[in-house]
Amino acid sequence: IIVDARYMFVAIDVGSYGREENARIFSKSVIKRKINNGNFNIPSPSNIPDTNIIQPHVILGDEAFSLTKTMMKPYPQNQTTHDETKAVYNYRHSRARGTSENAFGILCQYFRIVNNPEI
């Protein structure tokens, strides 16, 4: 599942069991194949608001994901201890990834059945 910065679900691939690791599920997904083939429709690079800095749109994954042109992941924890720039990046990466967690929370509030483990 891919969520944008506005809490919108932009891609969903229901193709695996819930207990499987996210990176493994993604590696076998139709979404990943479309990204690799250039068919996923990632927006063109655009300006960061109020600047002339142009940046590509990327997907944020956790440390289990592979780093690619379209997938950003945090630095390993042992690399952030003495490097404040990497630590700040990891903090901001984590905050941005929180958007997807919040989107799921909102979804669960609308559809409380998602929280029912007996189903």
C-alpha positions as CSV (number, residue, x, y, z in Angstrom):
1,I,0.0,0.0,0.0
2,I,1.3,3.4,-0.9
3,V,-0.1,6.5,0.8
4,D,0.7,10.1,-0.3
5,A,1.4,13.1,1.9
6,R,-2.3,14.0,2.0
7,Y,-3.3,10.6,3.6
8,M,-4.6,9.3,0.2
9,F,-4.2,5.7,-0.6
10,V,-2.7,5.8,-4.1
11,A,-1.8,2.2,-4.7
12,I,-2.9,-1.0,-3.1
13,D,-1.7,-4.5,-3.9
14,V,-3.4,-7.2,-1.9
15,G,-1.3,-10.1,-2.8
16,S,0.1,-11.6,0.3
17,Y,-0.6,-12.8,3.8
18,G,-0.5,-10.3,6.7
19,R,2.3,-11.9,8.6
20,E,4.9,-11.5,5.8
21,E,7.6,-8.8,6.0
22,N,6.6,-5.6,4.1
23,A,9.8,-5.5,2.0
24,R,9.3,-9.1,0.9
25,I,5.7,-8.4,0.0
26,F,6.7,-5.3,-1.9
27,S,9.5,-7.2,-3.8
28,K,6.9,-9.6,-5.2
29,S,4.2,-7.0,-5.9
30,V,2.6,-5.7,-9.1
31,I,3.4,-2.2,-7.8
32,K,7.1,-2.9,-7.8
33,R,7.0,-4.4,-11.2
34,K,5.2,-1.3,-12.5
35,I,7.8,1.0,-10.9
36,N,10.7,-1.0,-12.4
37,N,9.0,-1.0,-15.9
38,G,8.3,2.8,-15.7
39,N,4.5,2.2,-15.7
40,F,3.6,3.3,-12.2
41,N,2.9,6.9,-12.9
42,I,5.2,8.5,-10.3
43,P,4.8,12.3,-10.6
44,S,7.5,14.2,-12.4
45,P,10.1,16.0,-10.2
46,S,8.8,19.3,-8.9
47,N,9.8,22.3,-6.8
48,I,9.9,22.1,-3.1
49,P,7.3,24.7,-2.0
50,D,8.7,28.3,-1.8
51,T,12.0,27.3,-3.3
52,N,13.6,26.8,-6.7
53,I,14.9,23.3,-5.6
54,I,13.5,20.6,-7.8
55,Q,13.3,17.1,-6.2
56,P,11.9,13.8,-7.5
57,H,8.9,12.1,-5.9
58,V,10.0,9.0,-3.9
59,I,8.5,6.2,-1.8
60,L,9.6,6.0,1.8
61,G,10.3,2.5,3.1
62,D,11.8,1.2,6.4
63,E,15.3,-0.3,6.8
64,A,14.2,-3.6,5.3
65,F,13.6,-2.1,1.9
66,S,16.3,-1.8,-0.8
67,L,17.5,1.7,-1.6
68,T,16.6,2.6,-5.3
69,K,16.0,5.8,-7.3
70,T,12.4,5.6,-6.3
71,M,12.7,4.1,-2.7
72,M,14.3,6.0,0.1
73,K,15.1,4.3,3.4
74,P,16.7,5.4,6.7
75,Y,20.4,5.2,7.4
76,P,21.4,2.3,9.6
77,Q,21.3,3.3,13.2
78,N,25.0,2.7,13.7
79,Q,25.7,5.4,11.1
80,T,23.7,8.1,12.8
81,T,25.4,8.1,16.2
82,H,28.2,10.5,15.2
83,D,26.6,12.1,12.2
84,E,23.9,14.6,13.0
85,T,23.0,15.1,9.3
86,K,22.1,11.4,9.0
87,A,20.3,11.5,12.4
88,V,18.2,14.4,11.2
89,Y,17.4,12.7,7.9
90,N,16.2,9.6,9.8
91,Y,14.0,11.7,12.1
92,R,12.4,13.4,9.1
93,H,12.1,10.2,7.2
94,S,10.3,8.6,10.2
95,R,8.0,11.6,10.6
96,A,7.1,11.4,6.9
97,R,6.5,7.7,7.1
98,G,4.1,8.3,10.0
99,T,1.7,9.7,7.4
100,S,1.0,6.1,6.2
101,E,0.5,4.9,9.8
102,N,-1.9,7.8,10.4
103,A,-3.8,7.0,7.2
104,F,-4.3,3.4,8.4
105,G,-5.5,4.7,11.8
106,I,-8.0,6.9,10.0
107,L,-9.1,4.0,7.8
108,C,-9.6,1.8,10.9
109,Q,-11.8,4.4,12.6
110,Y,-14.0,4.4,9.5
111,F,-14.1,0.6,9.2
112,R,-13.8,-0.7,12.8
113,I,-14.2,-4.2,11.5
114,V,-10.5,-4.0,10.4
115,N,-9.6,-3.9,14.2
116,N,-11.6,-7.1,14.9
117,P,-9.1,-10.0,15.2
118,E,-11.9,-12.6,15.3
119,I,-12.7,-12.2,11.6
